[in-house]
Amino acid sequence: MHTGEQIALSNRTITAHIFRAAVKEAPAVIFLPDLTGVGETQLETAALLSGEGFTVVVPDLFSEQGAARYCLRMFFDAAFLTNQPGNQGVTEVFELIEHVKRMPGIDAGRIGLIGQCLTGGFALHAALRDDIKAPVVFHHSFGLTGSGIPELSGRAICKPVQGHFVQIDPMCPKSRVEQLRDQLGTYLEVNYYDWLPHGIPHFFRRTDEGRRAYINMVRFLKMQLAI
């Protein structure tokens, strides 16, 4: 079942798409959009994931601000550009997590979070939270330096994190992935794909490599969220 919901954050209200699983007390997956915002392919994937047994929350982080205002606010914030703890984007995502935990029909002890491109770095910070059991990152573009997350934060992650990356990607090159692997060690599951552009989740149902990425992601979510 697909419904819309307004979620009140500290400084604004955002719209979210909710795809409910058929079972009660289902695990939740927060599926953050990329720089292009919430699109048809993401909603298609959210519907598929709800059929796998997850209640999926797709927040429109742009909402009334629009993409330009949201991105300008972030791009002129040094803490965001370097993905520091407590930056504006992370703070809002953490408020969103707290809201999802209180939603009826959700098992607050089984929550996953997917970040991609613009929001991939948020997923890495979410991995530091005890209540996020299945953090998934697709080709994180921010922070702009190093591994994409500050050294101390990255080395503090001590749970499995699933990563999805493209063999040749100027926005998330292998050097960045290797630095992240150095920080997380065996906690980081690295998956590489050929012949996919930067936006892997847009191709889940459209190419063989995209379908492979989707299968890998669902496997990880089910394993970590005990489905």
C-alpha beads as a LAMMPS data file, in Angstrom:
LAMMPS data file: protein, C-alpha beads

227 atoms
226 bonds

1 atom types
1 bond types

-500.0 500.0 xlo xhi
-500.0 500.0 ylo yhi
-500.0 500.0 zlo zhi

Masses

1 110.0

Atoms # bond

1 1 1 0.000 0.000 0.000
2 1 1 1.413 3.376 -1.059
3 1 1 0.489 6.462 0.943
4 1 1 1.871 9.946 1.453
5 1 1 2.752 11.467 4.800
6 1 1 3.968 14.820 6.111
7 1 1 6.877 14.477 8.532
8 1 1 7.672 17.359 10.868
9 1 1 11.386 17.951 11.409
10 1 1 12.875 20.591 13.678
11 1 1 13.124 23.303 11.029
12 1 1 10.657 22.234 8.341
13 1 1 8.124 19.656 7.216
14 1 1 8.916 17.176 4.447
15 1 1 6.778 14.858 2.356
16 1 1 7.416 11.117 2.403
17 1 1 6.144 8.190 0.367
18 1 1 5.273 5.178 2.515
19 1 1 5.093 1.673 1.022
20 1 1 3.755 -0.647 3.693
21 1 1 4.544 -4.335 3.906
22 1 1 1.640 -6.741 4.167
23 1 1 2.791 -8.013 7.583
24 1 1 2.412 -6.291 10.943
25 1 1 5.478 -5.078 12.849
26 1 1 7.539 -5.162 9.666
27 1 1 11.144 -4.022 9.468
28 1 1 11.528 -0.565 7.936
29 1 1 13.878 0.612 5.204
30 1 1 14.510 4.343 4.802
31 1 1 15.375 4.876 1.135
32 1 1 17.030 8.282 0.664
33 1 1 16.973 9.881 -2.809
34 1 1 19.954 11.063 -4.809
35 1 1 20.665 14.497 -6.290
36 1 1 17.830 14.122 -8.803
37 1 1 15.256 13.792 -6.019
38 1 1 12.482 11.236 -5.680
39 1 1 11.774 9.773 -9.103
40 1 1 9.766 7.040 -10.746
41 1 1 12.529 4.441 -10.590
42 1 1 12.986 4.944 -6.847
43 1 1 9.255 4.578 -6.192
44 1 1 9.204 1.421 -8.336
45 1 1 12.016 -0.022 -6.223
46 1 1 10.280 0.964 -2.988
47 1 1 7.162 -0.910 -4.121
48 1 1 9.263 -3.992 -4.909
49 1 1 10.955 -3.836 -1.505
50 1 1 7.593 -3.635 0.250
51 1 1 6.708 -6.875 -1.541
52 1 1 9.848 -8.410 -0.023
53 1 1 8.456 -7.740 3.473
54 1 1 9.808 -4.265 4.299
55 1 1 7.878 -1.090 5.000
56 1 1 9.750 1.448 2.895
57 1 1 9.926 5.172 3.641
58 1 1 11.043 7.399 0.762
59 1 1 11.502 10.956 2.064
60 1 1 11.472 13.890 -0.331
61 1 1 14.362 15.800 1.209
62 1 1 13.813 18.666 -1.228
63 1 1 10.045 19.011 -0.525
64 1 1 8.941 22.654 -0.414
65 1 1 12.521 23.939 -0.675
66 1 1 13.115 22.455 -4.087
67 1 1 16.384 20.907 -5.238
68 1 1 18.186 24.181 -5.905
69 1 1 17.598 25.653 -2.450
70 1 1 18.389 22.411 -0.647
71 1 1 21.599 21.863 -2.581
72 1 1 22.757 25.469 -2.326
73 1 1 22.258 25.323 1.424
74 1 1 24.401 22.202 1.558
75 1 1 27.039 23.234 -0.957
76 1 1 27.857 26.357 1.036
77 1 1 28.140 24.400 4.285
78 1 1 31.707 23.224 4.876
79 1 1 30.540 20.645 7.418
80 1 1 28.267 19.086 4.802
81 1 1 30.873 19.150 2.034
82 1 1 33.262 17.192 4.226
83 1 1 30.424 15.106 5.742
84 1 1 31.210 16.057 9.330
85 1 1 29.141 14.571 12.169
86 1 1 26.088 16.688 12.917
87 1 1 25.969 18.500 9.577
88 1 1 22.548 19.737 8.461
89 1 1 21.845 16.788 6.204
90 1 1 22.804 14.186 8.803
91 1 1 20.797 15.974 11.487
92 1 1 17.636 15.841 9.371
93 1 1 18.155 12.183 8.501
94 1 1 18.596 11.343 12.177
95 1 1 15.328 13.157 12.980
96 1 1 13.693 11.154 10.205
97 1 1 14.984 7.911 11.737
98 1 1 13.403 8.837 15.067
99 1 1 10.099 9.518 13.325
100 1 1 10.151 6.181 11.510
101 1 1 10.818 4.337 14.761
102 1 1 7.553 5.745 16.144
103 1 1 5.441 4.862 13.103
104 1 1 2.672 2.323 13.757
105 1 1 3.286 -1.137 12.368
106 1 1 7.088 -0.734 12.396
107 1 1 9.497 -2.959 14.280
108 1 1 11.766 -0.239 15.686
109 1 1 14.452 -2.831 16.343
110 1 1 14.818 -3.661 12.642
111 1 1 15.572 -0.594 10.536
112 1 1 17.747 -0.278 7.445
113 1 1 18.806 2.831 5.564
114 1 1 19.882 3.276 1.940
115 1 1 21.820 6.351 0.795
116 1 1 22.984 7.154 -2.715
117 1 1 25.104 9.839 -4.342
118 1 1 24.213 13.030 -2.424
119 1 1 22.887 11.016 0.527
120 1 1 25.402 8.173 0.547
121 1 1 27.482 9.893 3.197
122 1 1 24.402 10.128 5.414
123 1 1 24.129 6.333 5.309
124 1 1 27.688 6.059 6.607
125 1 1 26.832 8.241 9.611
126 1 1 23.645 6.230 10.150
127 1 1 25.864 3.134 10.421
128 1 1 27.158 4.590 13.689
129 1 1 23.694 4.349 15.242
130 1 1 22.696 1.234 17.190
131 1 1 19.170 1.390 15.766
132 1 1 20.258 1.161 12.113
133 1 1 20.891 -2.521 11.523
134 1 1 21.345 -2.499 7.736
135 1 1 23.190 0.526 6.311
136 1 1 23.597 0.501 2.516
137 1 1 25.608 3.040 0.513
138 1 1 25.609 3.534 -3.247
139 1 1 28.537 5.519 -4.721
140 1 1 28.661 8.297 -2.089
141 1 1 29.655 11.652 -3.598
142 1 1 29.760 13.616 -0.313
143 1 1 31.860 14.333 1.693
144 1 1 34.102 15.543 -0.994
145 1 1 37.389 14.592 0.646
146 1 1 39.096 11.335 1.578
147 1 1 36.858 8.314 2.067
148 1 1 33.709 10.437 2.235
149 1 1 33.471 10.301 6.035
150 1 1 35.920 11.738 8.617
151 1 1 38.611 9.370 9.811
152 1 1 37.426 9.003 13.401
153 1 1 33.810 8.504 12.363
154 1 1 34.685 5.884 9.766
155 1 1 36.861 3.894 12.140
156 1 1 34.103 3.947 14.774
157 1 1 31.729 1.958 12.539
158 1 1 31.539 -1.582 13.875
159 1 1 28.700 -3.261 11.988
160 1 1 28.293 -4.599 8.450
161 1 1 27.866 -1.901 5.817
162 1 1 27.028 -2.836 2.240
163 1 1 28.641 -0.693 -0.471
164 1 1 27.828 -0.573 -4.190
165 1 1 30.244 1.087 -6.607
166 1 1 30.994 1.370 -10.314
167 1 1 34.358 0.283 -11.740
168 1 1 34.949 3.672 -13.384
169 1 1 33.262 6.550 -11.562
170 1 1 34.808 10.043 -11.375
171 1 1 32.317 11.045 -8.681
172 1 1 33.196 8.087 -6.457
173 1 1 36.531 6.701 -7.658
174 1 1 38.149 3.502 -6.468
175 1 1 40.627 5.512 -4.390
176 1 1 37.722 6.729 -2.270
177 1 1 36.338 3.216 -1.900
178 1 1 39.743 1.895 -0.861
179 1 1 40.069 4.600 1.795
180 1 1 36.644 3.671 3.114
181 1 1 37.639 -0.002 3.114
182 1 1 40.752 0.918 5.098
183 1 1 38.591 2.639 7.727
184 1 1 35.902 -0.030 8.022
185 1 1 37.990 -3.117 7.338
186 1 1 35.946 -6.300 7.110
187 1 1 32.770 -4.450 8.082
188 1 1 32.507 -3.045 4.544
189 1 1 31.075 -5.331 1.881
190 1 1 32.265 -3.938 -1.459
191 1 1 30.315 -4.704 -4.634
192 1 1 31.596 -3.400 -7.975
193 1 1 29.597 -3.204 -11.202
194 1 1 30.499 -2.809 -14.870
195 1 1 28.629 -0.782 -17.451
196 1 1 26.511 1.160 -14.984
197 1 1 26.449 4.943 -14.711
198 1 1 26.859 6.611 -11.341
199 1 1 23.172 6.232 -10.399
200 1 1 23.003 2.456 -9.881
201 1 1 19.545 2.359 -8.212
202 1 1 17.953 3.887 -11.329
203 1 1 18.899 0.710 -13.226
204 1 1 17.640 -1.978 -10.839
205 1 1 14.999 -3.160 -13.330
206 1 1 16.670 -2.019 -16.534
207 1 1 20.017 -3.787 -16.933
208 1 1 21.615 -7.073 -15.881
209 1 1 24.098 -5.257 -13.646
210 1 1 21.304 -3.198 -12.119
211 1 1 19.347 -6.346 -11.338
212 1 1 22.463 -7.858 -9.769
213 1 1 22.797 -4.796 -7.551
214 1 1 19.163 -5.093 -6.476
215 1 1 19.573 -8.794 -5.637
216 1 1 22.701 -8.038 -3.599
217 1 1 20.917 -5.268 -1.713
218 1 1 17.847 -7.369 -0.893
219 1 1 20.078 -10.228 0.302
220 1 1 21.871 -7.876 2.697
221 1 1 18.670 -6.241 3.974
222 1 1 17.021 -9.588 4.645
223 1 1 20.064 -10.962 6.396
224 1 1 20.613 -7.911 8.630
225 1 1 16.919 -7.303 9.358
226 1 1 16.127 -10.961 9.954
227 1 1 13.523 -11.667 7.285

Bonds

1 1 1 2
2 1 2 3
3 1 3 4
4 1 4 5
5 1 5 6
6 1 6 7
7 1 7 8
8 1 8 9
9 1 9 10
10 1 10 11
11 1 11 12
12 1 12 13
13 1 13 14
14 1 14 15
15 1 15 16
16 1 16 17
17 1 17 18
18 1 18 19
19 1 19 20
20 1 20 21
21 1 21 22
22 1 22 23
23 1 23 24
24 1 24 25
25 1 25 26
26 1 26 27
27 1 27 28
28 1 28 29
29 1 29 30
30 1 30 31
31 1 31 32
32 1 32 33
33 1 33 34
34 1 34 35
35 1 35 36
36 1 36 37
37 1 37 38
38 1 38 39
39 1 39 40
40 1 40 41
41 1 41 42
42 1 42 43
43 1 43 44
44 1 44 45
45 1 45 46
46 1 46 47
47 1 47 48
48 1 48 49
49 1 49 50
50 1 50 51
51 1 51 52
52 1 52 53
53 1 53 54
54 1 54 55
55 1 55 56
56 1 56 57
57 1 57 58
58 1 58 59
59 1 59 60
60 1 60 61
61 1 61 62
62 1 62 63
63 1 63 64
64 1 64 65
65 1 65 66
66 1 66 67
67 1 67 68
68 1 68 69
69 1 69 70
70 1 70 71
71 1 71 72
72 1 72 73
73 1 73 74
74 1 74 75
75 1 75 76
76 1 76 77
77 1 77 78
78 1 78 79
79 1 79 80
80 1 80 81
81 1 81 82
82 1 82 83
83 1 83 84
84 1 84 85
85 1 85 86
86 1 86 87
87 1 87 88
88 1 88 89
89 1 89 90
90 1 90 91
91 1 91 92
92 1 92 93
93 1 93 94
94 1 94 95
95 1 95 96
96 1 96 97
97 1 97 98
98 1 98 99
99 1 99 100
100 1 100 101
101 1 101 102
102 1 102 103
103 1 103 104
104 1 104 105
105 1 105 106
106 1 106 107
107 1 107 108
108 1 108 109
109 1 109 110
110 1 110 111
111 1 111 112
112 1 112 113
113 1 113 114
114 1 114 115
115 1 115 116
116 1 116 117
117 1 117 118
118 1 118 119
119 1 119 120
120 1 120 121
121 1 121 122
122 1 122 123
123 1 123 124
124 1 124 125
125 1 125 126
126 1 126 127
127 1 127 128
128 1 128 129
129 1 129 130
130 1 130 131
131 1 131 132
132 1 132 133
133 1 133 134
134 1 134 135
135 1 135 136
136 1 136 137
137 1 137 138
138 1 138 139
139 1 139 140
140 1 140 141
141 1 141 142
142 1 142 143
143 1 143 144
144 1 144 145
145 1 145 146
146 1 146 147
147 1 147 148
148 1 148 149
149 1 149 150
150 1 150 151
151 1 151 152
152 1 152 153
153 1 153 154
154 1 154 155
155 1 155 156
156 1 156 157
157 1 157 158
158 1 158 159
159 1 159 160
160 1 160 161
161 1 161 162
162 1 162 163
163 1 163 164
164 1 164 165
165 1 165 166
166 1 166 167
167 1 167 168
168 1 168 169
169 1 169 170
170 1 170 171
171 1 171 172
172 1 172 173
173 1 173 174
174 1 174 175
175 1 175 176
176 1 176 177
177 1 177 178
178 1 178 179
179 1 179 180
180 1 180 181
181 1 181 182
182 1 182 183
183 1 183 184
184 1 184 185
185 1 185 186
186 1 186 187
187 1 187 188
188 1 188 189
189 1 189 190
190 1 190 191
191 1 191 192
192 1 192 193
193 1 193 194
194 1 194 195
195 1 195 196
196 1 196 197
197 1 197 198
198 1 198 199
199 1 199 200
200 1 200 201
201 1 201 202
202 1 202 203
203 1 203 204
204 1 204 205
205 1 205 206
206 1 206 207
207 1 207 208
208 1 208 209
209 1 209 210
210 1 210 211
211 1 211 212
212 1 212 213
213 1 213 214
214 1 214 215
215 1 215 216
216 1 216 217
217 1 217 218
218 1 218 219
219 1 219 220
220 1 220 221
221 1 221 222
222 1 222 223
223 1 223 224
224 1 224 225
225 1 225 226
226 1 226 227
